[in-house]
Structure formats: structure tokens, C-alpha cells
């Protein structure tokens, strides 16, 4: 339960940092409607972390389904998110 809440909070923070542009009108007023995880892996940053593996990150390759609120254009984008 705790891990689910933590993952949800981290995923919301990750979304806030990403800026997507509509390929039709170049607006940044774009919302994510859905996403599909295509791959996942664990990553240990170079030179970081403890010997016990305390600094391990989860990296997800995702296909995003986006819609422009300005012109209504729907489009897809590939991205990688690290949690």
C-alpha cells in the first residue's frame, strides 16, 4: 500500500516537469490522456548509493497518449521516466 502511494506521488511530480508541444499548432497546452508502459528496468546511478543498493531507481519507457487543449489534436509520444 505504501509503495503504491509513493509511486503515485512520484509519477505526478514527474508529469509536472515534462512539457509537450502539439505537432499541429505548437501549443504547450497539452494533457496526458493515457499511457502504456513498454519497458521497465532498475538503474543504479554512477558513483551514488550505498553498497547495499540504497540508491536504486526505476526507469520506465512509456508511450504517452496526448491531446492538445488548444486545437484538439490527439498524438502519441515516446518517453522515459525515472522514479
Secondary structure, DSSP 8 states (H G I E B T S, - for coil): -HHHHHHHHHHHHHHHH-----TTT--S-EEEEEEEEEEEEEEE-TT-S-TT--SEEEEEEEEEEEEETTT--EEEEEEEEE-
